[in-house]
Amino acid sequence: MLCGYYVLRPLRDEMGVQGGVENLPWLFSATFAAMLAAAPLFGWAAARLPRRRLVPWTYLFFIANVLVFYALFAGGVAPPAVARAYFVWVSVFNLFAVSLFWSLMVDLFRPEQAARLFGFLSAGGSCGALAGPTLTALLAAPFGTANLLLVSCGFLGLAVVCIYALIRQGGASASTRTPAEPGDSIGGTTWSGIAEIPRSPYLLGIVAYVLLYTVLFGFAYLELARMVSATYNDSAQRTALFAQMDLAVNVITLLGQLLVVAKFVEKLGVGAALALLPALGLAEFVAIGLAPVLAVLIAFQILRRAADYAIARPAREMLFTVLTREAKYKSKNFIDTVVFRSGDAASGWVYAALKSLGLGLTGLAAAAIPGVILWLLLGLWLGRQHARKSSA
């Protein structure tokens, strides 16, 4: 699945630049609006479809979307409008596809299994994430942009085959079920997963953690896009740079997932794993404030994303292993999609407002530091709550 996504991602970043860096806050807002529309549709489907149909059918729907964009790109239909629509769609697809994958994983594995295995499972994703940008860099010129979408469809199709196999294996074991969760059913209503969030301090803490993550690092992404646009005039150079960054991120991530995450969580706990990313963010914003140049921004963007994918993301997924199946699919999906993209949208407009006040990169970094400290403390609190629920 991640190989298919990473074939699409460098093109998404290039479409965002082509659409105008000044329009990125609007694209983030459009993505948030699309998430708001998609969340109740997914809740409706999850309440009515068993797990064995919900997960693969959602992936098949996304494959059909990729084929539609292939036809639009190949036909040269309204390039600026299609470029913006593609940016929004990939931003939606990424979160839904990854969130649904992890919903299935936290449903199949118990908390103690997750601590041991999620780093290894994430490493499988990193292998695909390494192959995706490599294929994009090698095939973009000889194949052409539109044909890369067909390559992505092939890998997403293989992911659907794996999903069916995983669900058959999971259905053969009763160890991940409680008496209230018979068989393959998710149950509930369209809105029940969302309604559970304000009633649970634990879920509200996860919401706050995700919002702080997206808002604070949204600043860094927008500033990176502005500086890349100002430095490189050629579209192919920008696409290649984004692909090279993805490749570097995924090499570091793979090493971290295979060698670090399981031992890190076992020795220090989920809370320390969640606090690692804000600690790195604090170092990043201090470094950017002292040396506000593109090279520093690129280096920390690579390190931050690698730490997120290698350690913080598996730890964040472990938080859901102690919840009900309905929360694992519905509440989790809402947090991973709508809440995540609402943070993106907020970061875009806050960034625009701070820039309008004349703040440069140094000023933006200074403004982010108090939020990073709050984010770090929240990660430690969530770790303690997870340990308490897991023991119970």
C-alpha positions as CSV (number, residue, x, y, z in Angstrom):
1,M,0.0,0.0,0.0
2,L,2.7,2.5,0.9
3,C,4.6,1.7,-2.3
4,G,1.5,2.7,-4.2
5,Y,1.1,5.8,-2.2
6,Y,4.7,6.9,-2.5
7,V,4.5,6.7,-6.3
8,L,1.7,9.3,-6.0
9,R,3.2,11.5,-3.3
10,P,6.1,13.3,-5.1
11,L,3.6,14.2,-7.9
12,R,1.2,15.6,-5.2
13,D,3.9,17.9,-3.8
14,E,4.7,19.1,-7.3
15,M,1.0,19.7,-8.0
16,G,0.9,21.8,-4.9
17,V,3.8,24.0,-6.0
18,Q,2.4,24.2,-9.6
19,G,-0.9,25.4,-8.1
20,G,0.9,28.3,-6.4
21,V,2.5,28.2,-2.9
22,E,0.2,31.1,-2.0
23,N,-2.7,28.8,-2.6
24,L,-1.6,26.0,-0.3
25,P,-3.7,27.2,2.7
26,W,-6.7,27.0,0.4
27,L,-5.8,23.5,-0.6
28,F,-5.4,22.5,3.1
29,S,-8.8,23.9,3.8
30,A,-10.3,22.1,0.8
31,T,-8.7,18.9,2.1
32,F,-10.3,19.5,5.5
33,A,-13.7,20.0,3.8
34,A,-13.3,16.8,1.9
35,M,-12.5,15.0,5.1
36,L,-15.6,16.4,6.7
37,A,-17.7,15.1,3.9
38,A,-16.0,11.6,3.8
39,A,-16.0,10.9,7.6
40,P,-19.8,10.4,8.0
41,L,-19.9,8.3,4.8
42,F,-17.2,6.1,6.3
43,G,-19.1,5.9,9.6
44,W,-22.2,4.9,7.7
45,A,-20.3,2.2,5.8
46,A,-18.6,0.9,9.0
47,A,-21.9,0.6,10.8
48,R,-23.3,-1.6,8.1
49,L,-20.5,-3.6,6.6
50,P,-18.5,-6.3,8.3
51,R,-14.8,-5.9,8.5
52,R,-14.1,-8.4,5.8
53,R,-15.9,-6.1,3.3
54,L,-15.3,-2.6,4.7
55,V,-11.5,-2.7,4.5
56,P,-11.0,-4.2,1.0
57,W,-13.9,-2.3,-0.6
58,T,-12.5,1.0,0.6
59,Y,-9.2,0.2,-1.1
60,L,-10.9,-0.8,-4.3
61,F,-12.8,2.6,-4.2
62,F,-9.5,4.4,-4.0
63,I,-8.0,2.4,-6.9
64,A,-11.0,3.5,-9.0
65,N,-10.2,7.1,-8.1
66,V,-6.6,6.7,-9.3
67,L,-7.8,5.4,-12.6
68,V,-10.1,8.5,-13.0
69,F,-7.1,10.8,-12.4
70,Y,-5.1,8.8,-14.9
71,A,-7.7,9.5,-17.5
72,L,-7.8,13.2,-16.7
73,F,-4.0,13.6,-16.8
74,A,-3.6,11.5,-19.9
75,G,-6.3,13.5,-21.6
76,G,-4.9,16.9,-20.6
77,V,-8.2,18.0,-19.0
78,A,-8.1,21.3,-17.2
79,P,-4.5,21.0,-15.9
80,P,-4.7,23.7,-13.1
81,A,-8.0,22.5,-11.7
82,V,-7.0,18.8,-12.0
83,A,-3.6,19.5,-10.3
84,R,-5.4,21.1,-7.3
85,A,-8.0,18.3,-7.1
86,Y,-5.2,15.7,-7.2
87,F,-3.4,17.4,-4.3
88,V,-6.6,17.4,-2.2
89,W,-7.5,13.8,-3.2
90,V,-4.0,12.3,-2.4
91,S,-4.1,14.2,1.0
92,V,-7.4,12.5,1.7
93,F,-6.4,9.1,0.3
94,N,-3.2,9.0,2.3
95,L,-4.9,9.4,5.7
96,F,-7.8,7.1,5.0
97,A,-5.7,4.3,3.5
98,V,-3.1,4.4,6.3
99,S,-5.7,4.9,9.1
100,L,-7.7,1.9,7.8
101,F,-4.6,-0.3,7.6
102,W,-3.7,0.5,11.3
103,S,-7.4,0.1,12.4
104,L,-7.1,-3.5,11.1
105,M,-3.8,-4.0,12.8
106,V,-4.9,-2.7,16.2
107,D,-8.0,-5.0,15.8
108,L,-5.9,-8.1,15.0
109,F,-3.2,-7.7,17.7
110,R,-3.3,-7.4,21.5
111,P,-1.4,-4.6,23.3
112,E,1.5,-6.8,24.2
113,Q,1.7,-8.1,20.6
114,A,1.6,-4.5,19.3
115,A,4.5,-3.4,21.4
116,R,6.6,-6.3,20.0
117,L,5.4,-6.3,16.4
118,F,4.3,-2.8,15.3
119,G,7.8,-1.6,14.6
120,F,8.4,-4.7,12.4
121,L,5.1,-4.2,10.6
122,S,5.9,-0.6,10.0
123,A,9.3,-1.7,8.5
124,G,7.3,-3.6,5.9
125,G,5.6,-0.3,5.1
126,S,9.0,1.4,4.9
127,C,10.2,-1.1,2.3
128,G,7.2,-0.1,0.2
129,A,7.9,3.5,0.9
130,L,11.5,3.1,-0.3
131,A,10.4,1.4,-3.5
132,G,7.7,4.0,-4.3
133,P,10.0,7.1,-4.6
134,T,12.7,5.0,-6.2
135,L,10.3,3.9,-8.9
136,T,9.0,7.4,-9.3
137,A,12.5,8.9,-9.8
138,L,13.5,6.1,-12.3
139,L,10.2,6.0,-14.3
140,A,9.0,9.6,-14.3
141,A,10.9,10.5,-17.4
142,P,10.6,7.3,-19.5
143,F,7.0,6.5,-18.5
144,G,5.5,9.9,-18.1
145,T,3.6,11.3,-15.2
146,A,0.2,9.9,-16.1
147,N,1.5,6.3,-16.5
148,L,2.9,6.4,-12.9
149,L,-0.7,6.3,-11.7
150,L,-1.1,2.9,-13.3
151,V,2.0,1.6,-11.5
152,S,0.4,2.8,-8.2
153,C,-2.8,1.0,-9.0
154,G,-0.9,-2.3,-9.4
155,F,0.6,-2.0,-6.0
156,L,-2.7,-1.0,-4.4
157,G,-4.3,-4.0,-6.0
158,L,-1.6,-6.3,-4.4
159,A,-2.5,-4.6,-1.1
160,V,-6.1,-5.7,-1.4
161,V,-5.0,-9.3,-1.9
162,C,-3.0,-9.1,1.3
163,I,-6.0,-7.5,3.2
164,Y,-8.2,-10.5,2.3
165,A,-5.5,-12.9,3.6
166,L,-5.0,-11.0,6.8
167,I,-8.8,-10.9,7.5
168,R,-9.1,-14.6,6.9
169,Q,-6.2,-15.3,9.3
170,G,-7.7,-12.9,11.9
171,G,-11.1,-14.4,11.6
172,A,-9.7,-17.8,12.6
173,S,-8.6,-16.5,16.0
174,A,-10.9,-15.5,18.8
175,S,-8.1,-14.0,20.9
176,T,-8.6,-10.4,19.7
177,R,-12.4,-10.4,20.4
178,T,-14.4,-9.6,23.4
179,P,-17.9,-11.0,24.0
180,A,-19.4,-7.7,22.9
181,E,-17.6,-7.9,19.6
182,P,-18.7,-11.2,17.9
183,G,-17.3,-12.3,14.6
184,D,-16.6,-9.7,12.0
185,S,-19.1,-7.0,13.0
186,I,-18.1,-3.4,13.8
187,G,-21.7,-2.2,14.7
188,G,-22.9,1.0,16.2
189,T,-24.3,3.9,14.2
190,T,-22.9,6.4,11.7
191,W,-22.0,8.9,14.4
192,S,-21.4,6.7,17.4
193,G,-17.6,6.6,17.0
194,I,-17.4,10.4,16.7
195,A,-19.8,10.9,19.7
196,E,-17.5,8.7,21.9
197,I,-14.6,11.2,21.6
198,P,-15.9,14.0,23.8
199,R,-16.9,11.5,26.4
200,S,-13.4,10.1,26.7
201,P,-10.5,12.1,28.2
202,Y,-8.1,9.5,26.7
203,L,-9.5,10.1,23.1
204,L,-9.5,13.8,23.7
205,G,-5.8,13.6,24.6
206,I,-5.1,11.8,21.4
207,V,-7.0,14.5,19.5
208,A,-4.9,17.2,21.2
209,Y,-1.7,15.3,20.4
210,V,-2.6,15.0,16.7
211,L,-3.6,18.7,16.5
212,L,-0.4,20.0,18.0
213,Y,1.6,17.7,15.7
214,T,-0.2,18.9,12.5
215,V,-0.3,22.6,13.4
216,L,3.3,22.9,14.5
217,F,4.9,21.0,11.7
218,G,2.5,22.5,9.2
219,F,4.5,25.7,9.6
220,A,7.7,23.9,8.6
221,Y,6.1,22.3,5.6
222,L,4.7,25.6,4.3
223,E,8.0,27.4,4.8
224,L,9.8,24.5,3.0
225,A,7.4,24.7,0.0
226,R,8.0,28.5,-0.2
227,M,11.7,28.2,0.0
228,V,11.9,25.3,-2.6
229,S,9.7,27.3,-5.0
230,A,12.0,30.4,-4.6
231,T,15.1,28.3,-5.1
232,Y,14.2,26.0,-7.9
233,N,12.4,27.2,-11.1
234,D,12.2,23.9,-12.9
235,S,9.3,21.5,-12.1
236,A,11.4,18.4,-12.7
237,Q,14.1,19.6,-10.2
238,R,11.4,20.2,-7.5
239,T,9.8,16.8,-8.1
240,A,13.2,15.1,-7.9
241,L,14.1,17.0,-4.7
242,F,10.8,15.9,-3.0
243,A,11.4,12.3,-4.2
244,Q,15.0,12.4,-2.8
245,M,13.7,13.6,0.5
246,D,11.2,10.8,0.7
247,L,13.9,8.3,-0.1
248,A,16.2,9.6,2.7
249,V,13.2,9.6,5.2
250,N,12.4,6.0,4.4
251,V,15.9,4.7,4.6
252,I,16.3,6.2,8.1
253,T,12.8,5.1,9.1
254,L,13.4,1.5,8.0
255,L,16.5,1.3,10.1
256,G,14.7,2.8,13.1
257,Q,11.7,0.4,12.8
258,L,13.9,-2.7,12.5
259,L,16.5,-1.8,15.2
260,V,15.0,0.7,17.6
261,V,11.2,0.9,18.1
262,A,10.5,-2.5,19.8
263,K,13.4,-2.1,22.2
264,F,12.6,1.6,22.8
265,V,9.0,0.9,23.7
266,E,9.9,-2.1,25.8
267,K,12.5,-0.2,27.9
268,L,11.0,3.3,28.0
269,G,7.3,2.8,27.3
270,V,4.8,4.3,24.9
271,G,4.9,7.7,26.6
272,A,8.6,8.1,25.9
273,A,8.1,7.1,22.3
274,L,5.3,9.7,22.0
275,A,7.5,12.4,23.6
276,L,10.4,11.7,21.2
277,L,8.8,13.6,18.3
278,P,8.0,16.8,20.2
279,A,11.5,16.7,21.7
280,L,13.0,16.5,18.2
281,G,10.6,19.3,17.2
282,L,11.9,21.5,19.9
283,A,15.5,21.0,18.7
284,E,14.3,21.7,15.1
285,F,12.7,25.0,15.9
286,V,15.6,26.1,17.9
287,A,18.0,25.2,15.1
288,I,15.8,26.9,12.5
289,G,15.7,30.0,14.6
290,L,19.5,30.1,14.8
291,A,20.1,29.2,11.1
292,P,17.0,30.0,9.0
293,V,18.2,28.5,5.7
294,L,16.8,25.8,3.3
295,A,19.4,23.2,4.0
296,V,18.6,23.2,7.8
297,L,14.9,23.0,7.0
298,I,15.3,20.1,4.7
299,A,17.6,18.2,7.2
300,F,15.1,18.6,10.0
301,Q,12.2,17.8,7.8
302,I,13.8,14.5,7.0
303,L,14.7,13.7,10.6
304,R,11.3,14.7,11.9
305,R,9.4,12.6,9.4
306,A,11.7,9.6,10.0
307,A,11.2,9.8,13.8
308,D,7.5,10.1,13.2
309,Y,7.2,7.0,11.0
310,A,9.8,4.9,12.8
311,I,8.8,5.5,16.5
312,A,6.0,8.0,17.1
313,R,3.5,6.6,14.6
314,P,3.7,3.0,15.8
315,A,3.4,4.3,19.4
316,R,0.4,6.4,18.5
317,E,-1.3,3.4,16.9
318,M,-0.6,1.3,20.1
319,L,-2.8,3.8,22.0
320,F,-5.8,2.3,20.2
321,T,-5.2,-1.3,21.1
322,V,-6.8,-0.9,24.5
323,L,-10.1,0.4,23.0
324,T,-13.3,-1.2,21.7
325,R,-13.5,-2.4,18.1
326,E,-15.9,0.5,17.2
327,A,-13.4,3.0,18.6
328,K,-10.6,1.3,16.7
329,Y,-12.4,1.9,13.3
330,K,-14.7,4.8,13.8
331,S,-13.2,7.1,16.4
332,K,-9.7,6.4,15.2
333,N,-10.6,7.1,11.6
334,F,-12.2,10.4,12.5
335,I,-9.1,11.4,14.5
336,D,-6.7,10.3,11.7
337,T,-8.6,12.1,9.0
338,V,-10.8,15.0,10.0
339,V,-8.9,16.0,13.1
340,F,-5.5,15.6,11.3
341,R,-6.6,17.7,8.3
342,S,-8.3,20.3,10.5
343,G,-4.8,20.8,12.1
344,D,-3.4,21.2,8.6
345,A,-6.1,23.7,7.7
346,A,-5.5,25.7,10.9
347,S,-1.7,25.7,10.4
348,G,-2.2,27.1,6.9
349,W,-4.2,30.1,8.0
350,V,-2.2,30.7,11.2
351,Y,1.0,30.6,9.0
352,A,-0.6,33.1,6.6
353,A,-1.6,35.4,9.4
354,L,1.9,35.3,11.0
355,K,3.6,36.0,7.7
356,S,1.2,38.9,7.1
357,L,2.5,40.4,10.4
358,G,6.0,40.3,9.0
359,L,7.4,37.2,10.8
360,G,10.2,35.4,9.1
361,L,11.4,31.9,9.6
362,T,13.1,32.8,12.9
363,G,9.9,34.4,14.3
364,L,7.8,31.4,13.3
365,A,10.2,29.0,15.0
366,A,10.1,31.1,18.2
367,A,6.2,31.2,18.2
368,A,6.1,27.4,17.9
369,I,8.3,26.5,20.9
370,P,5.6,26.9,23.7
371,G,3.3,24.6,21.8
372,V,6.0,22.0,21.3
373,I,6.6,21.9,25.1
374,L,2.9,21.4,25.7
375,W,2.9,18.6,23.1
376,L,5.8,16.8,24.8
377,L,4.0,16.8,28.2
378,L,0.8,15.5,26.6
379,G,2.7,12.6,25.0
380,L,4.0,11.5,28.4
381,W,0.5,11.7,29.9
382,L,-1.0,9.6,27.1
383,G,1.7,7.0,27.8
384,R,0.7,6.7,31.4
385,Q,-3.0,6.4,30.5
386,H,-2.2,3.6,28.0
387,A,-0.2,1.7,30.6
388,R,-3.1,1.9,33.0
389,K,-5.7,0.8,30.5
390,S,-3.4,-2.0,29.2
391,S,-2.9,-3.3,32.8
392,A,-6.7,-3.2,33.4
